[in-house]
Amino acid sequence: MRGDIGGAAGVAAVTRAIAQLKPPINLRTLIPLVENMPGCNSMKPGEKLILMDGSIVQLRRSDVAGQLVLADALYYCNHFKPRVVLSVGSSSPWLVETIRTQFAVAFTLLDSLWTRVQEAAYHSGDRVVRLPLRKIHRERMFNDGDHVIGSDDTV
């Protein structure tokens, strides 16, 4: 999508605004960009891809390029040893379908971070849901979608 730069542009603008405020924090912003073009070298459903962490993913649908790029970006950000990682983006259609409504999604295992996200959402009027979801939701999400085969499998 030629005009699909809203998320990246928003993150760049927020990063610049934070830098101008000069808060006493170490902020790193990663904006993973990719050109998704048709062609003879494009990935096709059924093909396998090795991610940066060595995981092997089998592509079942061709509309998941964003999630694959995000997975590599999140892995790459670990090189900076962050205390907090904030991933900003639009929810993918399968996630919205699974949750059955439109929420901002926060993925955290830290109760303290989740509390801060909830407080911010309350003050901004946003609706937010916490991931990871319970087992029943995970099963529904990955029932017909892409999945990680495992780093022990061969490509």
Secondary structure, DSSP 8 states (H G I E B T S, - for coil): -TT--HHHHHHHHHHHHHHHH--SS-------------STTS--TT-EEE-TTS-EEE-S-SS-HHHHHHHHHHHHHGGG--S---------HHHHHHHTS--EEEE-S-HHHHHHHHHHHHHHT--EEEES--HHHHHHHHSSS-EE--TTS--
